[in-house]
């Protein structure tokens, strides 16, 4: 009897576009990809933590893509998947929050030395900070709603 309650916990196929935590996949792609692109287009000085920001954005982008396709193909129907879903999104929130704070620190530090030549890079860094915090919020919401779904299963 326990198997009947855990069989249909997570959506598969096109139903992932109608369930509330899984609707966040596409915005996570968009904002995570924007962080990746915006940070990649700035100057990377060896003494700053933009490498961590790049790692987090690429790592989360790749794993979210893999996660999305696993859900789309229906490979998420065993009983362990709801807890894996919560765990992954919690780790993504912690990673993105640490990357967002580091990116905001670098942007504030670079803002003290802005000249006409570096204004474009400074604006890219500001955009990356905003997108990073939006991605953090999206992963946080996904983690909360996944935890609620996990508790119901």
C-alpha positions as CSV (number, residue, x, y, z in Angstrom):
1,X,0.0,0.0,0.0
2,X,2.9,2.4,0.6
3,X,3.8,2.2,-3.0
4,X,0.5,3.6,-4.2
5,X,1.0,6.8,-2.3
6,X,4.5,7.5,-3.6
7,X,3.9,6.6,-7.2
8,X,2.2,9.8,-8.3
9,X,3.9,12.3,-6.0
10,X,6.0,14.0,-8.6
11,X,4.7,15.1,-11.9
12,X,6.0,13.8,-15.2
13,X,5.9,14.9,-18.8
14,X,3.8,18.0,-19.5
15,X,2.4,18.1,-16.0
16,X,5.6,19.7,-14.7
17,X,4.4,22.9,-16.4
18,X,1.3,22.9,-14.3
19,X,2.6,22.0,-10.8
20,X,3.6,24.9,-8.6
21,X,7.2,24.0,-7.5
22,X,8.1,22.8,-11.0
23,X,6.9,26.0,-12.7
24,X,10.1,27.5,-11.3
25,X,12.3,25.4,-13.6
26,X,12.1,27.8,-16.6
27,X,12.7,31.1,-14.6
28,X,15.6,29.3,-12.9
29,X,17.0,28.6,-16.4
30,X,16.6,32.2,-17.5
31,X,17.9,34.0,-14.5
32,X,20.7,31.5,-13.8
33,X,21.8,31.7,-17.4
34,X,21.7,35.5,-17.2
35,X,24.0,35.4,-14.2
36,X,26.3,33.1,-16.0
37,X,26.4,35.4,-19.1
38,X,26.7,38.7,-17.2
39,X,29.5,37.5,-15.0
40,X,31.3,36.0,-17.9
41,X,31.2,39.3,-19.7
42,X,32.9,41.2,-16.9
43,X,36.6,41.4,-16.0
44,X,37.8,38.5,-13.8
45,X,40.6,39.6,-11.6
46,X,42.4,36.7,-9.9
47,X,42.0,38.1,-6.4
48,X,38.2,38.3,-6.4
49,X,35.6,35.5,-5.9
50,X,33.9,35.7,-9.3
51,X,35.2,32.2,-10.0
52,X,32.9,31.0,-7.2
53,X,30.0,32.9,-8.8
54,X,30.7,31.3,-12.2
55,X,31.0,27.8,-10.6
56,X,27.6,28.2,-8.9
57,X,25.8,29.6,-11.9
58,X,27.2,26.9,-14.3
59,X,26.7,24.1,-11.7
60,X,23.1,25.1,-11.0
61,X,22.3,25.7,-14.7
62,X,23.6,22.2,-15.7
63,X,22.0,20.4,-12.7
64,X,18.7,22.2,-13.2
65,X,18.7,21.2,-16.8
66,X,19.4,17.6,-15.9
67,X,16.7,17.7,-13.2
68,X,14.2,19.2,-15.6
69,X,14.8,16.5,-18.2
70,X,14.6,13.8,-15.6
71,X,11.2,15.2,-14.5
72,X,10.1,15.6,-18.2
73,X,11.0,12.0,-19.0
74,X,9.3,10.5,-15.9
75,X,12.4,9.1,-14.3
76,X,11.5,10.6,-11.0
77,X,8.8,8.1,-9.8
78,X,10.7,6.2,-7.1
79,X,10.1,7.1,-3.4
80,X,13.5,8.9,-3.0
81,X,12.9,11.6,-5.5
82,X,10.8,14.0,-3.4
83,X,13.6,14.2,-0.8
84,X,16.3,14.5,-3.5
85,X,14.3,17.4,-5.0
86,X,14.2,19.2,-1.7
87,X,17.9,18.5,-1.0
88,X,19.1,19.7,-4.4
89,X,17.1,22.9,-4.3
90,X,18.3,23.6,-0.7
91,X,21.9,23.2,-1.8
92,X,21.2,25.5,-4.8
93,X,19.8,28.1,-2.5
94,X,22.8,28.0,-0.2
95,X,25.2,28.1,-3.2
96,X,23.4,31.0,-4.9
97,X,23.0,33.0,-1.7
98,X,26.8,32.8,-1.0
99,X,27.5,33.6,-4.6
100,X,25.1,36.6,-4.6
101,X,26.7,38.0,-1.4
102,X,30.2,37.7,-2.9
103,X,29.1,39.2,-6.2
104,X,27.4,42.1,-4.4
105,X,30.6,42.7,-2.4
106,X,32.7,42.8,-5.5
107,X,30.3,45.1,-7.2
108,X,30.2,47.6,-4.3
109,X,34.0,47.5,-4.1
110,X,34.3,48.1,-7.8
111,X,31.7,50.9,-7.6
112,X,34.2,53.0,-5.5
113,X,36.6,53.1,-8.5
114,X,34.2,53.6,-11.4
115,X,35.4,55.8,-14.2
116,X,34.0,56.4,-17.7
117,X,36.1,53.5,-19.0
118,X,34.7,51.0,-16.5
119,X,31.1,52.2,-16.3
120,X,29.9,49.5,-18.7
121,X,31.5,46.7,-16.7
122,X,30.1,48.2,-13.5
123,X,26.6,48.2,-14.9
124,X,27.0,44.6,-16.0
125,X,28.1,43.7,-12.5
126,X,25.0,45.4,-11.1
127,X,22.8,43.5,-13.5
128,X,24.5,40.2,-12.5
129,X,23.8,41.0,-8.8
130,X,20.1,41.6,-9.4
131,X,19.8,38.5,-11.5
132,X,21.7,36.4,-8.9
133,X,19.4,37.5,-6.1
134,X,16.3,36.8,-8.3
135,X,17.7,33.3,-9.1
136,X,18.3,32.8,-5.3
137,X,14.7,33.7,-4.6
138,X,13.4,31.3,-7.3
139,X,15.5,28.4,-6.0
140,X,14.3,29.3,-2.5
141,X,10.7,29.2,-3.5
142,X,11.2,26.0,-5.4
143,X,12.9,24.5,-2.3
144,X,10.0,25.6,0.0
145,X,7.3,24.2,-2.3
146,X,9.3,21.0,-2.8
147,X,9.5,20.6,0.9
148,X,5.8,21.0,1.3
149,X,5.3,18.4,-1.4
150,X,7.8,16.1,0.3
151,X,5.9,16.4,3.6
152,X,2.7,15.5,1.9
153,X,4.2,12.3,0.3
